[in-house]
Amino acid sequence: MCPAPYVNAIMYVCISLLLLNVQASTEHPFDAESVDDIFFELPDELWEIATAAPATDAFAGSAFDGGAALFGPAAAEARALEVEMARLAKEAAAARRRDE
């Protein structure tokens, strides 16, 4: 009895399932569950970039990757500035409503 048909069937099923999983994970880029998602909220995207793990390649923090990620006090300061910008935007909206 030749094992080639069984090996062929197993390989076909494995490759088909692999491709199906890849298609399912890339089919919905807005579900916020996988690695390749797209964000429309700029503060959320900036916060994700600011708290990302550091790159370990040779070009980390250089002009090749757009600069280093923020950590520790820098990340806290970025978050505080984000809160301050939101507060100023609310005050400006309130002032516009008062002027009308």
Buried (B, 14 or more C-beta within 10 A) or exposed (E): EEEEEEEEEEEEEEEEEEEEEEEEBEEEEEEEEEEEEEBEEEBEEBBEEBEEEEBEEEEEEEEEEEEEBBEEEEBEEBBEEBEEEEEEEEEEEEEEEEEE
